[in-house]
């Protein structure tokens, strides 16, 4: 799929080359199973960084390490120059890391608006007493949060489903709502776990356009796992490739695409 032919604006170089997140010699095991083996790479501020590899390569495990769901037995994660200890997911979220999931993780009985609003929870500062009264400072705060959520709904072009329970929505729209909830957290680093999974061509083109816009217009740094190689090559500034938990390549899309180890492990026989 050629995303450039269908989406605007065209990918450009990140505005800055500062390192936002650094993974150093990370290893993660579950019993005798080594999910990640001594992996190192960085994510630069303002870039779209793809993490690819065959099934079972350790990609989702790596995202879970980055957002604090898993704690590696070896190695370190540094975010904004600070080496992290055993951080929990809510702590990662409060520091500016949000994510979507391989399988949609929404509140199916709640509306699109309320699901995206749930992403504002960490931004709410009024105490429980004022929230319970729904008066004064709490009411003013909620109005401001709802305004931001409505802006996200308009950005994602889904105002027609704002009051629809997400359980009634087709899969492609559910993925868009989940992206909206992650954006509501105003992240510095957005982790996307297979954002195109299960989508048809038109839905992939729409999601690709939104990912580019999030990166370029909001300045959000993005790390994504994706199996559609056309999407990866069109969207990404740099690509890191995992195979059996080990890093086998790291570079630009063109460099990775021509790497023989990647061809052997992931892309199949070159034609």
C-alpha positions as CSV (number, residue, x, y, z in Angstrom):
1,X,0.0,0.0,0.0
2,X,1.4,3.4,-0.9
3,X,0.3,5.7,1.9
4,X,1.9,8.7,0.4
5,X,-0.4,8.6,-2.6
6,X,-3.4,8.7,-0.3
7,X,-2.4,10.8,2.7
8,X,-1.0,14.3,3.3
9,X,1.4,15.6,4.4
10,X,4.4,13.6,3.2
11,X,6.8,12.2,5.8
12,X,9.6,14.5,6.7
13,X,12.7,14.3,9.0
14,X,12.0,14.8,12.7
15,X,12.4,18.4,13.8
16,X,15.0,17.4,16.5
17,X,17.4,14.5,16.9
18,X,17.2,14.4,20.7
19,X,16.8,10.9,22.3
20,X,13.4,10.7,24.0
21,X,13.7,7.0,25.1
22,X,16.6,4.6,25.2
23,X,16.5,0.9,25.6
24,X,19.9,-0.5,26.8
25,X,20.8,-4.2,26.9
26,X,17.3,-5.3,27.9
27,X,16.5,-8.9,28.5
28,X,13.2,-10.4,29.6
29,X,12.4,-14.0,30.4
30,X,9.3,-15.9,31.5
31,X,10.6,-19.0,33.2
32,X,12.9,-20.7,30.7
33,X,11.4,-18.7,27.7
34,X,13.6,-15.7,26.7
35,X,11.2,-13.2,25.1
36,X,13.9,-10.4,24.7
37,X,17.6,-11.0,24.5
38,X,20.0,-8.1,25.2
39,X,18.2,-5.6,23.0
40,X,19.3,-2.0,22.6
41,X,17.8,0.9,20.5
42,X,16.6,4.4,20.9
43,X,13.6,6.5,19.9
44,X,14.3,10.0,18.8
45,X,12.0,12.9,19.8
46,X,9.6,13.7,16.9
47,X,10.1,10.5,14.9
48,X,7.9,7.5,14.0
49,X,9.9,4.4,15.1
50,X,8.7,1.0,13.9
51,X,9.4,-2.3,15.7
52,X,8.9,-5.2,13.4
53,X,9.5,-8.9,13.2
54,X,7.8,-12.3,12.8
55,X,5.2,-13.6,15.3
56,X,6.9,-14.4,18.6
57,X,9.8,-12.0,18.0
58,X,9.2,-10.1,21.2
59,X,7.7,-6.9,19.8
60,X,4.7,-6.6,22.2
61,X,6.9,-7.7,25.1
62,X,9.1,-4.8,24.3
63,X,6.2,-2.3,24.3
64,X,5.1,-3.8,27.6
65,X,8.6,-3.2,29.0
66,X,8.6,0.4,27.8
67,X,5.2,1.2,29.4
68,X,6.1,-0.6,32.6
69,X,3.8,-3.6,32.4
70,X,6.8,-5.9,32.3
71,X,10.0,-5.4,34.3
72,X,13.2,-6.7,32.5
73,X,15.6,-8.9,34.4
74,X,18.5,-7.1,32.8
75,X,19.1,-3.7,31.2
76,X,17.6,-0.3,31.6
77,X,15.0,2.0,30.1
78,X,15.7,5.8,30.0
79,X,12.9,8.2,29.3
80,X,13.7,11.9,28.9
81,X,17.2,11.3,30.2
82,X,16.0,9.6,33.4
83,X,16.8,6.0,34.1
84,X,13.6,4.2,35.2
85,X,13.4,1.7,37.9
86,X,10.4,-0.7,38.3
87,X,7.8,1.7,36.9
88,X,4.1,0.8,36.8
89,X,1.9,1.5,33.8
90,X,0.1,4.4,35.5
91,X,3.4,6.0,36.4
92,X,4.5,5.7,32.8
93,X,1.2,7.3,31.7
94,X,1.6,10.2,34.2
95,X,5.1,10.9,32.7
96,X,3.8,11.0,29.1
97,X,3.7,7.5,27.7
98,X,0.3,6.2,26.4
99,X,-0.5,3.2,24.2
100,X,-3.1,1.3,22.2
101,X,-3.4,-2.5,22.3
102,X,-3.2,-5.3,19.8
103,X,-6.7,-6.3,20.8
104,X,-9.1,-3.4,21.3
105,X,-9.3,-2.6,25.0
106,X,-12.3,-0.3,25.3
107,X,-15.3,0.0,27.7
108,X,-17.8,-1.6,25.3
109,X,-20.9,-0.4,27.1
110,X,-19.7,3.2,27.2
111,X,-20.0,5.8,24.4
112,X,-17.2,7.0,22.2
113,X,-17.2,10.3,24.1
114,X,-17.0,8.6,27.5
115,X,-14.3,6.2,26.4
116,X,-12.1,9.0,25.1
117,X,-12.9,11.0,28.2
118,X,-11.5,8.2,30.3
119,X,-8.1,9.1,28.9
120,X,-8.3,12.4,30.7
121,X,-8.4,10.8,34.1
122,X,-4.7,11.6,34.9
123,X,-5.3,15.2,33.9
124,X,-8.1,15.8,36.4
125,X,-6.9,17.6,39.6
126,X,-10.0,18.4,41.6
127,X,-10.5,16.2,44.7
128,X,-13.3,13.6,45.0
129,X,-15.5,15.9,47.1
130,X,-15.8,18.5,44.3
131,X,-16.2,15.8,41.6
132,X,-19.0,14.3,43.7
133,X,-20.8,17.6,43.9
134,X,-20.1,18.3,40.2
135,X,-20.0,22.0,41.1
136,X,-17.6,24.8,41.2
137,X,-14.0,24.0,40.3
138,X,-14.8,20.4,39.3
139,X,-17.5,21.5,36.9
140,X,-15.2,24.0,35.3
141,X,-12.5,21.4,35.0
142,X,-14.8,18.8,33.4
143,X,-16.0,21.4,30.8
144,X,-12.4,22.0,29.9
145,X,-11.6,18.3,29.6
146,X,-14.8,17.7,27.5
147,X,-13.7,20.5,25.1
148,X,-10.3,18.8,24.6
149,X,-12.1,15.5,24.0
150,X,-14.5,17.1,21.5
151,X,-11.4,18.5,19.6
152,X,-10.0,14.9,19.4
153,X,-13.4,13.6,18.1
154,X,-13.3,16.2,15.4
155,X,-9.7,15.5,14.6
156,X,-10.5,11.8,14.1
157,X,-13.6,12.6,12.1
158,X,-16.0,10.7,14.3
159,X,-18.5,13.2,15.6
160,X,-21.4,11.1,14.2
161,X,-20.6,8.3,16.7
162,X,-19.8,10.4,19.8
163,X,-22.9,9.1,21.6
164,X,-22.7,5.6,20.3
165,X,-21.7,2.7,22.6
166,X,-18.4,1.4,21.2
167,X,-19.6,-2.2,21.4
168,X,-21.9,-1.4,18.5
169,X,-19.2,0.1,16.3
170,X,-17.4,-1.8,13.5
171,X,-13.8,-2.8,14.3
172,X,-12.1,-0.1,12.3
173,X,-14.0,2.6,14.2
174,X,-13.2,1.0,17.5
175,X,-9.5,1.2,16.7
176,X,-10.0,4.9,16.0
177,X,-11.7,5.4,19.3
178,X,-8.9,3.7,21.1
179,X,-6.4,6.0,19.4
180,X,-8.5,8.9,20.6
181,X,-8.4,7.7,24.2
182,X,-4.6,7.4,24.0
183,X,-4.4,11.0,22.5
184,X,-6.6,12.3,25.3
185,X,-3.6,11.7,27.6
186,X,-1.6,14.2,25.6
187,X,1.4,11.8,25.4
188,X,5.0,12.7,24.5
189,X,5.4,9.1,23.4
190,X,2.6,7.1,21.8
191,X,2.9,3.3,21.6
192,X,0.8,1.7,18.9
193,X,0.5,-2.1,19.0
194,X,-0.6,-3.2,15.5
195,X,-2.9,-0.2,14.8
196,X,-3.8,-1.6,11.3
197,X,-4.7,-5.2,12.4
198,X,-7.9,-6.5,11.0
199,X,-8.5,-3.4,8.8
200,X,-9.4,-3.2,5.1
201,X,-7.5,-1.1,2.7
202,X,-9.6,2.1,3.2
203,X,-9.4,1.8,7.0
204,X,-5.7,1.4,6.8
205,X,-5.3,4.5,4.7
206,X,-7.4,6.5,7.1
207,X,-5.4,5.3,10.1
208,X,-2.1,6.0,8.4
209,X,-3.3,9.5,7.7
210,X,-4.2,10.0,11.4
211,X,-0.8,8.6,12.5
212,X,1.0,11.0,10.3
213,X,-1.1,14.0,11.5
214,X,-0.6,13.1,15.1
215,X,3.2,13.0,14.5
216,X,3.5,16.1,12.4
217,X,0.8,18.4,13.7
218,X,0.8,17.5,17.4
219,X,4.6,16.7,17.5
220,X,3.9,13.4,19.2
221,X,6.7,10.8,19.0
222,X,5.4,7.4,17.9
223,X,6.6,3.8,18.3
224,X,4.5,1.3,16.4
225,X,4.4,-2.4,15.9
226,X,2.9,-3.3,12.5
227,X,2.9,-6.3,10.2
228,X,1.9,-4.5,7.0
229,X,5.2,-3.8,5.5
230,X,3.8,-1.2,3.1
231,X,2.6,0.8,6.1
232,X,5.9,0.4,7.9
233,X,8.0,1.5,4.9
234,X,5.7,4.5,4.2
235,X,5.3,5.8,7.7
236,X,8.5,5.1,9.6
237,X,11.6,7.2,10.0
238,X,13.6,4.3,11.4
239,X,12.9,0.6,11.9
240,X,14.2,-1.9,14.4
241,X,13.8,-5.6,13.6
242,X,13.5,-8.3,16.2
243,X,13.7,-12.1,15.6
244,X,13.4,-14.7,18.5
245,X,13.9,-11.8,20.9
246,X,17.1,-10.5,19.4
247,X,17.8,-7.4,17.4
248,X,18.8,-8.3,13.9
249,X,18.6,-4.9,12.1
250,X,18.2,-1.2,12.8
251,X,18.1,1.6,10.3
252,X,16.0,3.5,7.8
253,X,13.2,1.7,5.9
254,X,15.4,1.3,2.8
255,X,18.3,-0.1,4.8
256,X,16.1,-2.6,6.6
257,X,14.3,-3.6,3.5
258,X,17.6,-4.6,1.8
259,X,19.1,-6.3,4.8
260,X,19.5,-10.0,4.1
261,X,19.0,-11.1,7.7
262,X,15.6,-9.3,7.6
263,X,14.7,-10.9,4.3
264,X,15.5,-14.3,5.6
265,X,13.7,-13.9,8.9
266,X,10.7,-11.8,8.0
267,X,10.2,-10.8,4.4
268,X,10.8,-14.2,2.8
269,X,12.7,-14.8,-0.4
270,X,13.5,-11.6,-2.3
271,X,12.2,-11.3,-5.8
